[in-house]
Amino acid sequence: MSNKTYIALSADELVELDEFLLSEGEERLTIDEAHGYMAALIVSNADVDETAMLVSILGEAEQPENIVQLLRRMYQEISAELASGKPFEPMVIEEEEDGESFEVYEGWCYGFMLAVSDHEATWAELSKDGRSLLEPIATLALLREEELDIDDEEYSGWVGLLAGSVSGLYAEAHG
């Protein structure tokens, strides 16, 4: 998939994509999981088969072309952001509980680790340092499945490591 030029998704397009991914029917990744999944593919420099990627995100059923186009553009946007050398921003979802709003990263991390799992051979080539860079992502991914219980301070610490982890992994695979 080319990352030469792209048109960033608008807020309305992100809402359209999010609503489609959350709609009933086929089991799909959520928008933040899809973002994490594509980021991992790009970070790893894996040989990406677009059809396989779309099936991983959207499921087996035939998908509307406009949704496929939005995902292609999201992929290009992530690729350009990673190649820019600027700090990478994982897609964060804002949730509300007891009138308080907070950011959650577990979905993005889960999608990232799903791609790692789907492309184990590519990720097996990581150096020891590269594998340690996966730790913040893998730790936060466990929270999605409620397999881990950490306090807010520890959570913030892991979140603070995400951008550096992604940048370091990208540099290792593309450097």
PyMOL commands that set and color helices and strands:
alter all, ss='L'
color gray80, all
select helices_A, chain A and resi 11-22+31-44+50-58+65-83+106-118+120-123+128-133+135-144+152-174
alter helices_A, ss='H'
color red, helices_A
select strands_A, chain A and resi 93-97+100-104
alter strands_A, ss='S'
color yellow, strands_A
deselect
rebuild
show_as cartoon
